[in-house]
Structure formats: C-alpha cells, structure tokens
Amino acid sequence: MINADLLKIMCCPETHQPISLAEPILIEKLNRQIAAGQLQNRAGQPVKGKIDGGLVREDKKFLYPIRANIPVMLIDEAIPLTA
C-alpha cells in the first residue's frame, strides 16, 4: 500500500505528529459507517465512497483516508475518531 520509507517521513499536515497505518478492523468499521451514511469528515461533510485504508495521527484523534492507494492528507478531509 504505502512504502514504509515514505510513511516514516510523512506526518499530519496540521500538527506534524507522526502517522501510522490504520488497522484493518478500524477501516472495516469506518466503511460500515460510510455505507450507512453515518460518517462525517472534519469539515462536517458526509464521507462518501469506501476507503481503502487510512493513516492515523499519533494522538488517535483523526484518520486521513487512503483512496486508490493515494493518501488524502487534507485537514478538512480527515475523519474524526472517537474513543
């Protein structure tokens, strides 16, 4: 999916915290919420279309979606994660 060397140098565009690949179980959960129309991005817009993966910020507050093997590293497109 994402090259390990690239992942080491990538960071959150807002806070510059390190990011890591999301666990498959989290992606499955988010995709179920997307399919049910229950998931919004940080800008408050509904998330449409299945995500292939995600990059989770170190503080676990936001996930940046991966679509077609391309990480969407836009702050407003981040998906808030609840504990």
Order of alpha helices (4+ residues) and beta strands (2+ residues): alpha-beta-alpha-beta-beta-beta-beta
